[in-house]
Amino acid sequence: MAAQKDIYTYVLRLADNCLILGQRLAEWCGHGPVLEQDIAMTNISLDLIGQARNYYQYAAELTDGKKSEDDVAFLRADREYCNLLLVEQPNQDFAHTIVRQYFFDVFHHHLLLELASSQDEQIASIAQKSIKEVSYHKRWSGQWVLRLGDGTEESHDKMQTALEHLWSYAFESITPDELDLGMSQNGIGADLESLGVKVKKEITTHLKDATLTLPENSWDRTGGKTGIHSEHLGYLLAEMQYLQRAFPGAEW
Amino acid sequence: MTNLKTISSDQIMDLLRTVMDPEIPVLSVVDMGVIREIEIADTIQVTITPTYSGCPAMNTIESDIKKCLSDNGFENVVIKTVLQPAWTTDWLTENGRAQLKAYGIAPPSGSTSKRALFLEDETVPCPKCNSKNTVLISEFGSTACKAHYKCKECLEPFDYFKCI
């Protein structure tokens, strides 16, 4: 039997990835390169924030009524967020946004396929619901990787630059820590070892198809899962939490 | 006050056919497959399920259901939201599909939610001229549940209700 505290943290990891990436994509609202893609990014943002909300509602239940869904989502400090470093990286240009999204989507899709049969009923329900949405996300980002990577000289160069910037953030997702291993053993979480092989294979094959060169001599940055973040998260939270901090208990 | 003892869940379901999706006002929440169960005891419990995780219409749908039943004399209404089984476009009724098409939104092609998982390319006939010569503009349209297409015959852009 897994400790409630561990399930809570595991659920927060799932939730925080969705919320923080959703917030990043929402920053594109009104700034997309063309209207259709502006709408696509904000649609994906909406899906992710909806998924995050489902996880936060569950997390709030696990606090035995001590915290509400909003408390959990908005009233934590940066060290208490356990999202991957990848998802908090700034949007920069469209190429960076696409590469970040593609890395996350491939992982997210494989993760949800596993979590759909989690021993934890609530996690399984949320995963079964989310997976339909995430297959569309992956198709969207995957197609952009191909189109821009194997596009013009300029789009190719921008994608290659983005790939090199983000490569070291690509695989924190599949680097298991103690909690991941425990959750995998008790059948609640995913087995990141076997999942990691699939994720890496899919990403590297697709990047080659997109005529991009895989960066060499890289190392995988980690820390996000345990609250050790890059400087970017603090700024994101300052904006995202402004309303909840300035007007405690605000409702509308 | 209408008597809870004499009303059946089918009658409640009929009342709910007048509650429309706020984003697609020709489609009732019943035709959309959002209403999963109606239980009548001391209260009326209506179980609903969201179409998409982030569907912003859910709160409005909830209050519209309560208003509809209250207008018909039922005050004691509890709305329960469930995620499982996950909503699928297979639950759109035939009537719902016809309403969508008449409104200019292409209904989901085929059934089975496996299509969304394996992402085969879909042939989407134009809701205006029925031509199959259409092209995908964007996976994401004006709401979470729709993609954006264009007809190459009549040149109309149109929304497609994604098959999930």
Interface residues (C-beta under 8 A of the other chain):
Chain A: E36 Q37 I39 A40 N43 I44 L46 D47 L48 I49 G50 Q51 R53 N54 A124 S125 I126 Q128 K129 S130 I131 K132 E133 S135 Y136 R139 W140
Chain B: P50 Y52 S53 G54 C55 P56 L83 Q84 P85 A86 W87 T88 S113 A116 L117 L119 I137 S138 E139 F140 G141 S142 A144 H148 K162 I164
